[in-house]
Amino acid sequence: MGEIADMIIIGVLCQTCGCFIEEPPGGYPRNCTHCEDDTD
């Protein structure tokens, strides 16, 4: 896969909008705080 896809898979980038997530990577795809608020 590409570098960006790999960063989404490990949790460095948001899986919805692709922005950088400030917290340490969790090892799994996740959403940034803005996208988490949109899904509630």
mmCIF entry with sequence, helices, sheets and N, C-alpha, C, O atoms, coordinates in Angstrom:
data_MODEL
# 
_entry.id   MODEL 
# 
_entity.id                         1 
_entity.type                       polymer 
_entity.pdbx_number_of_molecules   1 
# 
_entity_poly.entity_id                      1 
_entity_poly.type                           'polypeptide(L)' 
_entity_poly.nstd_linkage                   no 
_entity_poly.nstd_monomer                   no 
_entity_poly.pdbx_seq_one_letter_code       MGEIADMIIIGVLCQTCGCFIEEPPGGYPRNCTHCEDDTD 
_entity_poly.pdbx_seq_one_letter_code_can   MGEIADMIIIGVLCQTCGCFIEEPPGGYPRNCTHCEDDTD 
_entity_poly.pdbx_strand_id                 A 
# 
loop_
_entity_poly_seq.entity_id 
_entity_poly_seq.num 
_entity_poly_seq.mon_id 
_entity_poly_seq.hetero 
1 1  MET n 
1 2  GLY n 
1 3  GLU n 
1 4  ILE n 
1 5  ALA n 
1 6  ASP n 
1 7  MET n 
1 8  ILE n 
1 9  ILE n 
1 10 ILE n 
1 11 GLY n 
1 12 VAL n 
1 13 LEU n 
1 14 CYS n 
1 15 GLN n 
1 16 THR n 
1 17 CYS n 
1 18 GLY n 
1 19 CYS n 
1 20 PHE n 
1 21 ILE n 
1 22 GLU n 
1 23 GLU n 
1 24 PRO n 
1 25 PRO n 
1 26 GLY n 
1 27 GLY n 
1 28 TYR n 
1 29 PRO n 
1 30 ARG n 
1 31 ASN n 
1 32 CYS n 
1 33 THR n 
1 34 HIS n 
1 35 CYS n 
1 36 GLU n 
1 37 ASP n 
1 38 ASP n 
1 39 THR n 
1 40 ASP n 
# 
_struct_asym.id          A 
_struct_asym.entity_id   1 
# 
loop_
_struct_conf.conf_type_id 
_struct_conf.id 
_struct_conf.pdbx_PDB_helix_id 
_struct_conf.beg_label_comp_id 
_struct_conf.beg_label_asym_id 
_struct_conf.beg_label_seq_id 
_struct_conf.pdbx_beg_PDB_ins_code 
_struct_conf.end_label_comp_id 
_struct_conf.end_label_asym_id 
_struct_conf.end_label_seq_id 
_struct_conf.pdbx_end_PDB_ins_code 
_struct_conf.beg_auth_comp_id 
_struct_conf.beg_auth_asym_id 
_struct_conf.beg_auth_seq_id 
_struct_conf.end_auth_comp_id 
_struct_conf.end_auth_asym_id 
_struct_conf.end_auth_seq_id 
_struct_conf.pdbx_PDB_helix_class 
_struct_conf.details 
_struct_conf.pdbx_PDB_helix_length 
HELX_P HELX_P1 AA1 GLU A 3  ? ILE A 10 ? GLU A 3  ILE A 10 1 ? 8 
HELX_P HELX_P2 AA2 THR A 33 ? THR A 39 ? THR A 33 THR A 39 1 ? 7 
# 
_struct_conf_type.id          HELX_P 
_struct_conf_type.criteria    ? 
_struct_conf_type.reference   ? 
# 
loop_
_atom_site.group_PDB 
_atom_site.id 
_atom_site.type_symbol 
_atom_site.label_atom_id 
_atom_site.label_alt_id 
_atom_site.label_comp_id 
_atom_site.label_asym_id 
_atom_site.label_entity_id 
_atom_site.label_seq_id 
_atom_site.pdbx_PDB_ins_code 
_atom_site.Cartn_x 
_atom_site.Cartn_y 
_atom_site.Cartn_z 
_atom_site.occupancy 
_atom_site.B_iso_or_equiv 
_atom_site.pdbx_formal_charge 
_atom_site.auth_seq_id 
_atom_site.auth_comp_id 
_atom_site.auth_asym_id 
_atom_site.auth_atom_id 
_atom_site.pdbx_PDB_model_num 
ATOM 1   N N  . MET A 1 1  ? 0.841   -1.188 0.000  1.00 0.00 ? 1  MET A N  1 
ATOM 2   C CA . MET A 1 1  ? 0.000   0.000  0.000  1.00 0.00 ? 1  MET A CA 1 
ATOM 3   C C  . MET A 1 1  ? 0.878   1.240  0.000  1.00 0.00 ? 1  MET A C  1 
ATOM 4   O O  . MET A 1 1  ? 2.099   1.167  0.140  1.00 0.00 ? 1  MET A O  1 
ATOM 5   N N  . GLY A 1 2  ? 0.220   2.376  -0.161 1.00 0.00 ? 2  GLY A N  1 
ATOM 6   C CA . GLY A 1 2  ? 0.947   3.624  -0.146 1.00 0.00 ? 2  GLY A CA 1 
ATOM 7   C C  . GLY A 1 2  ? 1.226   4.106  1.264  1.00 0.00 ? 2  GLY A C  1 
ATOM 8   O O  . GLY A 1 2  ? 0.676   3.583  2.234  1.00 0.00 ? 2  GLY A O  1 
ATOM 9   N N  . GLU A 1 3  ? 2.071   5.089  1.365  1.00 0.00 ? 3  GLU A N  1 
ATOM 10  C CA . GLU A 1 3  ? 2.480   5.617  2.664  1.00 0.00 ? 3  GLU A CA 1 
ATOM 11  C C  . GLU A 1 3  ? 1.297   6.209  3.442  1.00 0.00 ? 3  GLU A C  1 
ATOM 12  O O  . GLU A 1 3  ? 1.189   6.008  4.651  1.00 0.00 ? 3  GLU A O  1 
ATOM 13  N N  . ILE A 1 4  ? 0.421   6.930  2.759  1.00 0.00 ? 4  ILE A N  1 
ATOM 14  C CA . ILE A 1 4  ? -0.730  7.535  3.435  1.00 0.00 ? 4  ILE A CA 1 
ATOM 15  C C  . ILE A 1 4  ? -1.678  6.449  3.940  1.00 0.00 ? 4  ILE A C  1 
ATOM 16  O O  . ILE A 1 4  ? -2.172  6.538  5.064  1.00 0.00 ? 4  ILE A O  1 
ATOM 17  N N  . ALA A 1 5  ? -1.936  5.437  3.134  1.00 0.00 ? 5  ALA A N  1 
ATOM 18  C CA . ALA A 1 5  ? -2.800  4.331  3.562  1.00 0.00 ? 5  ALA A CA 1 
ATOM 19  C C  . ALA A 1 5  ? -2.216  3.635  4.794  1.00 0.00 ? 5  ALA A C  1 
ATOM 20  O O  . ALA A 1 5  ? -2.953  3.296  5.720  1.00 0.00 ? 5  ALA A O  1 
ATOM 21  N N  . ASP A 1 6  ? -0.925  3.426  4.810  1.00 0.00 ? 6  ASP A N  1 
ATOM 22  C CA . ASP A 1 6  ? -0.279  2.809  5.960  1.00 0.00 ? 6  ASP A CA 1 
ATOM 23  C C  . ASP A 1 6  ? -0.435  3.673  7.208  1.00 0.00 ? 6  ASP A C  1 
ATOM 24  O O  . ASP A 1 6  ? -0.646  3.146  8.301  1.00 0.00 ? 6  ASP A O  1 
ATOM 25  N N  . MET A 1 7  ? -0.336  4.986  7.061  1.00 0.00 ? 7  MET A N  1 
ATOM 26  C CA . MET A 1 7  ? -0.474  5.893  8.203  1.00 0.00 ? 7  MET A CA 1 
ATOM 27  C C  . MET A 1 7  ? -1.909  5.895  8.737  1.00 0.00 ? 7  MET A C  1 
ATOM 28  O O  . MET A 1 7  ? -2.116  6.053  9.940  1.00 0.00 ? 7  MET A O  1 
ATOM 29  N N  . ILE A 1 8  ? -2.899  5.723  7.861  1.00 0.00 ? 8  ILE A N  1 
ATOM 30  C CA . ILE A 1 8  ? -4.293  5.617  8.309  1.00 0.00 ? 8  ILE A CA 1 
ATOM 31  C C  . ILE A 1 8  ? -4.490  4.297  9.049  1.00 0.00 ? 8  ILE A C  1 
ATOM 32  O O  . ILE A 1 8  ? -5.158  4.265  10.083 1.00 0.00 ? 8  ILE A O  1 
ATOM 33  N N  . ILE A 1 9  ? -3.924  3.219  8.538  1.00 0.00 ? 9  ILE A N  1 
ATOM 34  C CA . ILE A 1 9  ? -4.095  1.897  9.150  1.00 0.00 ? 9  ILE A CA 1 
ATOM 35  C C  . ILE A 1 9  ? -3.510  1.853  10.558 1.00 0.00 ? 9  ILE A C  1 
ATOM 36  O O  . ILE A 1 9  ? -4.090  1.215  11.437 1.00 0.00 ? 9  ILE A O  1 
ATOM 37  N N  . ILE A 1 10 ? -2.381  2.509  10.796 1.00 0.00 ? 10 ILE A N  1 
ATOM 38  C CA . ILE A 1 10 ? -1.776  2.461  12.136 1.00 0.00 ? 10 ILE A CA 1 
ATOM 39  C C  . ILE A 1 10 ? -2.289  3.566  13.058 1.00 0.00 ? 10 ILE A C  1 
ATOM 40  O O  . ILE A 1 10 ? -1.926  3.606  14.233 1.00 0.00 ? 10 ILE A O  1 
ATOM 41  N N  . GLY A 1 11 ? -3.130  4.461  12.537 1.00 0.00 ? 11 GLY A N  1 
ATOM 42  C CA . GLY A 1 11 ? -3.755  5.460  13.390 1.00 0.00 ? 11 GLY A CA 1 
ATOM 43  C C  . GLY A 1 11 ? -3.035  6.790  13.489 1.00 0.00 ? 11 GLY A C  1 
ATOM 44  O O  . GLY A 1 11 ? -3.317  7.568  14.401 1.00 0.00 ? 11 GLY A O  1 
ATOM 45  N N  . VAL A 1 12 ? -2.114  7.078  12.581 1.00 0.00 ? 12 VAL A N  1 
ATOM 46  C CA . VAL A 1 12 ? -1.434  8.375  12.576 1.00 0.00 ? 12 VAL A CA 1 
ATOM 47  C C  . VAL A 1 12 ? -2.329  9.438  11.940 1.00 0.00 ? 12 VAL A C  1 
ATOM 48  O O  . VAL A 1 12 ? -2.335  10.593 12.366 1.00 0.00 ? 12 VAL A O  1 
ATOM 49  N N  . LEU A 1 13 ? -3.091  9.033  10.905 1.00 0.00 ? 13 LEU A N  1 
ATOM 50  C CA . LEU A 1 13 ? -4.010  9.934  10.219 1.00 0.00 ? 13 LEU A CA 1 
ATOM 51  C C  . LEU A 1 13 ? -5.445  9.460  10.448 1.00 0.00 ? 13 LEU A C  1 
ATOM 52  O O  . LEU A 1 13 ? -5.700  8.264  10.589 1.00 0.00 ? 13 LEU A O  1 
ATOM 53  N N  . CYS A 1 14 ? -6.378  10.414 10.482 1.00 0.00 ? 14 CYS A N  1 
ATOM 54  C CA . CYS A 1 14 ? -7.801  10.117 10.650 1.00 0.00 ? 14 CYS A CA 1 
ATOM 55  C C  . CYS A 1 14 ? -8.304  9.291  9.471  1.00 0.00 ? 14 CYS A C  1 
ATOM 56  O O  . CYS A 1 14 ? -7.986  9.584  8.319  1.00 0.00 ? 14 CYS A O  1 
ATOM 57  N N  . GLN A 1 15 ? -9.097  8.249  9.766  1.00 0.00 ? 15 GLN A N  1 
ATOM 58  C CA . GLN A 1 15 ? -9.622  7.389  8.697  1.00 0.00 ? 15 GLN A CA 1 
ATOM 59  C C  . GLN A 1 15 ? -10.739 8.047  7.910  1.00 0.00 ? 15 GLN A C  1 
ATOM 60  O O  . GLN A 1 15 ? -11.074 7.578  6.822  1.00 0.00 ? 15 GLN A O  1 
ATOM 61  N N  . THR A 1 16 ? -11.336 9.135  8.431  1.00 0.00 ? 16 THR A N  1 
ATOM 62  C CA . THR A 1 16 ? -12.437 9.797  7.741  1.00 0.00 ? 16 THR A CA 1 
ATOM 63  C C  . THR A 1 16 ? -11.963 10.977 6.902  1.00 0.00 ? 16 THR A C  1 
ATOM 64  O O  . THR A 1 16 ? -12.293 11.074 5.720  1.00 0.00 ? 16 THR A O  1 
ATOM 65  N N  . CYS A 1 17 ? -11.179 11.886 7.516  1.00 0.00 ? 17 CYS A N  1 
ATOM 66  C CA . CYS A 1 17 ? -10.794 13.098 6.794  1.00 0.00 ? 17 CYS A CA 1 
ATOM 67  C C  . CYS A 1 17 ? -9.308  13.139 6.424  1.00 0.00 ? 17 CYS A C  1 
ATOM 68  O O  . CYS A 1 17 ? -8.906  13.965 5.605  1.00 0.00 ? 17 CYS A O  1 
ATOM 69  N N  . GLY A 1 18 ? -8.489  12.266 7.011  1.00 0.00 ? 18 GLY A N  1 
ATOM 70  C CA . GLY A 1 18 ? -7.076  12.202 6.659  1.00 0.00 ? 18 GLY A CA 1 
ATOM 71  C C  . GLY A 1 18 ? -6.177  13.178 7.388  1.00 0.00 ? 18 GLY A C  1 
ATOM 72  O O  . GLY A 1 18 ? -4.997  13.287 7.057  1.00 0.00 ? 18 GLY A O  1 
ATOM 73  N N  . CYS A 1 19 ? -6.707  13.896 8.382  1.00 0.00 ? 19 CYS A N  1 
ATOM 74  C CA . CYS A 1 19 ? -5.866  14.851 9.109  1.00 0.00 ? 19 CYS A CA 1 
ATOM 75  C C  . CYS A 1 19 ? -4.960  14.120 10.104 1.00 0.00 ? 19 CYS A C  1 
ATOM 76  O O  . CYS A 1 19 ? -5.224  12.976 10.475 1.00 0.00 ? 19 CYS A O  1 
ATOM 77  N N  . PHE A 1 20 ? -3.896  14.793 10.527 1.00 0.00 ? 20 PHE A N  1 
ATOM 78  C CA . PHE A 1 20 ? -2.936  14.242 11.467 1.00 0.00 ? 20 PHE A CA 1 
ATOM 79  C C  . PHE A 1 20 ? -3.564  14.202 12.860 1.00 0.00 ? 20 PHE A C  1 
ATOM 80  O O  . PHE A 1 20 ? -4.193  15.174 13.279 1.00 0.00 ? 20 PHE A O  1 
ATOM 81  N N  . ILE A 1 21 ? -3.404  13.099 13.575 1.00 0.00 ? 21 ILE A N  1 
ATOM 82  C CA . ILE A 1 21 ? -3.911  12.959 14.944 1.00 0.00 ? 21 ILE A CA 1 
ATOM 83  C C  . ILE A 1 21 ? -2.743  13.184 15.893 1.00 0.00 ? 21 ILE A C  1 
ATOM 84  O O  . ILE A 1 21 ? -1.707  12.527 15.783 1.00 0.00 ? 21 ILE A O  1 
ATOM 85  N N  . GLU A 1 22 ? -2.916  14.116 16.827 1.00 0.00 ? 22 GLU A N  1 
ATOM 86  C CA . GLU A 1 22 ? -1.843  14.525 17.733 1.00 0.00 ? 22 GLU A CA 1 
ATOM 87  C C  . GLU A 1 22 ? -1.410  13.431 18.707 1.00 0.00 ? 22 GLU A C  1 
ATOM 88  O O  . GLU A 1 22 ? -0.227  13.344 19.039 1.00 0.00 ? 22 GLU A O  1 
ATOM 89  N N  . GLU A 1 23 ? -2.346  12.591 19.175 1.00 0.00 ? 23 GLU A N  1 
ATOM 90  C CA . GLU A 1 23 ? -2.001  11.559 20.147 1.00 0.00 ? 23 GLU A CA 1 
ATOM 91  C C  . GLU A 1 23 ? -1.132  10.477 19.515 1.00 0.00 ? 23 GLU A C  1 
ATOM 92  O O  . GLU A 1 23 ? -1.104  10.350 18.291 1.00 0.00 ? 23 GLU A O  1 
ATOM 93  N N  . PRO A 1 24 ? -0.424  9.695  20.329 1.00 0.00 ? 24 PRO A N  1 
ATOM 94  C CA . PRO A 1 24 ? 0.376   8.596  19.770 1.00 0.00 ? 24 PRO A CA 1 
ATOM 95  C C  . PRO A 1 24 ? -0.503  7.589  19.025 1.00 0.00 ? 24 PRO A C  1 
ATOM 96  O O  . PRO A 1 24 ? -1.650  7.372  19.416 1.00 0.00 ? 24 PRO A O  1 
ATOM 97  N N  . PRO A 1 25 ? 0.011   6.977  17.968 1.00 0.00 ? 25 PRO A N  1 
ATOM 98  C CA . PRO A 1 25 ? -0.770  6.011  17.199 1.00 0.00 ? 25 PRO A CA 1 
ATOM 99  C C  . PRO A 1 25 ? -1.216  4.834  18.056 1.00 0.00 ? 25 PRO A C  1 
ATOM 100 O O  . PRO A 1 25 ? -0.474  4.363  18.917 1.00 0.00 ? 25 PRO A O  1 
ATOM 101 N N  . GLY A 1 26 ? -2.430  4.367  17.813 1.00 0.00 ? 26 GLY A N  1 
ATOM 102 C CA . GLY A 1 26 ? -2.959  3.255  18.582 1.00 0.00 ? 26 GLY A CA 1 
ATOM 103 C C  . GLY A 1 26 ? -2.748  1.905  17.924 1.00 0.00 ? 26 GLY A C  1 
ATOM 104 O O  . GLY A 1 26 ? -3.002  0.871  18.540 1.00 0.00 ? 26 GLY A O  1 
ATOM 105 N N  . GLY A 1 27 ? -2.285  1.899  16.673 1.00 0.00 ? 27 GLY A N  1 
ATOM 106 C CA . GLY A 1 27 ? -2.075  0.641  15.975 1.00 0.00 ? 27 GLY A CA 1 
ATOM 107 C C  . GLY A 1 27 ? -3.295  0.169  15.215 1.00 0.00 ? 27 GLY A C  1 
ATOM 108 O O  . GLY A 1 27 ? -3.321  -0.959 14.722 1.00 0.00 ? 27 GLY A O  1 
ATOM 109 N N  . TYR A 1 28 ? -4.305  1.017  15.112 1.00 0.00 ? 28 TYR A N  1 
ATOM 110 C CA . TYR A 1 28 ? -5.540  0.671  14.407 1.00 0.00 ? 28 TYR A CA 1 
ATOM 111 C C  . TYR A 1 28 ? -6.138  1.946  13.822 1.00 0.00 ? 28 TYR A C  1 
ATOM 112 O O  . TYR A 1 28 ? -5.843  3.036  14.313 1.00 0.00 ? 28 TYR A O  1 
ATOM 113 N N  . PRO A 1 29 ? -6.972  1.843  12.785 1.00 0.00 ? 29 PRO A N  1 
ATOM 114 C CA . PRO A 1 29 ? -7.593  3.030  12.197 1.00 0.00 ? 29 PRO A CA 1 
ATOM 115 C C  . PRO A 1 29 ? -8.509  3.721  13.218 1.00 0.00 ? 29 PRO A C  1 
ATOM 116 O O  . PRO A 1 29 ? -9.204  3.053  13.984 1.00 0.00 ? 29 PRO A O  1 
ATOM 117 N N  . ARG A 1 30 ? -8.505  5.057  13.225 1.00 0.00 ? 30 ARG A N  1 
ATOM 118 C CA . ARG A 1 30 ? -9.340  5.812  14.163 1.00 0.00 ? 30 ARG A CA 1 
ATOM 119 C C  . ARG A 1 30 ? -9.697  7.162  13.586 1.00 0.00 ? 30 ARG A C  1 
ATOM 120 O O  . ARG A 1 30 ? -9.162  7.562  12.552 1.00 0.00 ? 30 ARG A O  1 
ATOM 121 N N  . ASN A 1 31 ? -10.593 7.864  14.243 1.00 0.00 ? 31 ASN A N  1 
ATOM 122 C CA . ASN A 1 31 ? -11.041 9.179  13.804 1.00 0.00 ? 31 ASN A CA 1 
ATOM 123 C C  . ASN A 1 31 ? -10.420 10.258 14.677 1.00 0.00 ? 31 ASN A C  1 
ATOM 124 O O  . ASN A 1 31 ? -10.110 10.024 15.845 1.00 0.00 ? 31 ASN A O  1 
ATOM 125 N N  . CYS A 1 32 ? -10.239 11.448 14.098 1.00 0.00 ? 32 CYS A N  1 
ATOM 126 C CA . CYS A 1 32 ? -9.789  12.599 14.877 1.00 0.00 ? 32 CYS A CA 1 
ATOM 127 C C  . CYS A 1 32 ? -10.953 13.080 15.747 1.00 0.00 ? 32 CYS A C  1 
ATOM 128 O O  . CYS A 1 32 ? -12.078 12.604 15.588 1.00 0.00 ? 32 CYS A O  1 
ATOM 129 N N  . THR A 1 33 ? -10.699 14.008 16.657 1.00 0.00 ? 33 THR A N  1 
ATOM 130 C CA . THR A 1 33 ? -11.749 14.476 17.560 1.00 0.00 ? 33 THR A CA 1 
ATOM 131 C C  . THR A 1 33 ? -12.879 15.154 16.804 1.00 0.00 ? 33 THR A C  1 
ATOM 132 O O  . THR A 1 33 ? -14.039 15.045 17.202 1.00 0.00 ? 33 THR A O  1 
ATOM 133 N N  . HIS A 1 34 ? -12.563 15.846 15.729 1.00 0.00 ? 34 HIS A N  1 
ATOM 134 C CA . HIS A 1 34 ? -13.614 16.509 14.943 1.00 0.00 ? 34 HIS A CA 1 
ATOM 135 C C  . HIS A 1 34 ? -14.547 15.475 14.304 1.00 0.00 ? 34 HIS A C  1 
ATOM 136 O O  . HIS A 1 34 ? -15.767 15.633 14.358 1.00 0.00 ? 34 HIS A O  1 
ATOM 137 N N  . CYS A 1 35 ? -14.000 14.440 13.712 1.00 0.00 ? 35 CYS A N  1 
ATOM 138 C CA . CYS A 1 35 ? -14.816 13.413 13.063 1.00 0.00 ? 35 CYS A CA 1 
ATOM 139 C C  . CYS A 1 35 ? -15.560 12.560 14.092 1.00 0.00 ? 35 CYS A C  1 
ATOM 140 O O  . CYS A 1 35 ? -16.666 12.097 13.813 1.00 0.00 ? 35 CYS A O  1 
ATOM 141 N N  . GLU A 1 36 ? -14.980 12.343 15.272 1.00 0.00 ? 36 GLU A N  1 
ATOM 142 C CA . GLU A 1 36 ? -15.686 11.613 16.324 1.00 0.00 ? 36 GLU A CA 1 
ATOM 143 C C  . GLU A 1 36 ? -16.922 12.375 16.753 1.00 0.00 ? 36 GLU A C  1 
ATOM 144 O O  . GLU A 1 36 ? -17.961 11.764 17.004 1.00 0.00 ? 36 GLU A O  1 
ATOM 145 N N  . ASP A 1 37 ? -16.837 13.705 16.844 1.00 0.00 ? 37 ASP A N  1 
ATOM 146 C CA . ASP A 1 37 ? -17.984 14.526 17.210 1.00 0.00 ? 37 ASP A CA 1 
ATOM 147 C C  . ASP A 1 37 ? -19.083 14.432 16.165 1.00 0.00 ? 37 ASP A C  1 
ATOM 148 O O  . ASP A 1 37 ? -20.263 14.476 16.511 1.00 0.00 ? 37 ASP A O  1 
ATOM 149 N N  . ASP A 1 38 ? -18.722 14.303 14.894 1.00 0.00 ? 38 ASP A N  1 
ATOM 150 C CA . ASP A 1 38 ? -19.700 14.212 13.808 1.00 0.00 ? 38 ASP A CA 1 
ATOM 151 C C  . ASP A 1 38 ? -20.463 12.897 13.813 1.00 0.00 ? 38 ASP A C  1 
ATOM 152 O O  . ASP A 1 38 ? -21.586 12.840 13.313 1.00 0.00 ? 38 ASP A O  1 
ATOM 153 N N  . THR A 1 39 ? -19.875 11.831 14.371 1.00 0.00 ? 39 THR A N  1 
ATOM 154 C CA . THR A 1 39 ? -20.520 10.524 14.340 1.00 0.00 ? 39 THR A CA 1 
ATOM 155 C C  . THR A 1 39 ? -21.442 10.283 15.527 1.00 0.00 ? 39 THR A C  1 
ATOM 156 O O  . THR A 1 39 ? -22.179 9.297  15.534 1.00 0.00 ? 39 THR A O  1 
ATOM 157 N N  . ASP A 1 40 ? -21.424 11.147 16.520 1.00 0.00 ? 40 ASP A N  1 
ATOM 158 C CA . ASP A 1 40 ? -22.293 10.979 17.703 1.00 0.00 ? 40 ASP A CA 1 
ATOM 159 C C  . ASP A 1 40 ? -23.717 11.338 17.421 1.00 0.00 ? 40 ASP A C  1 
ATOM 160 O O  . ASP A 1 40 ? -24.564 11.249 18.310 1.00 0.00 ? 40 ASP A O  1 
# 
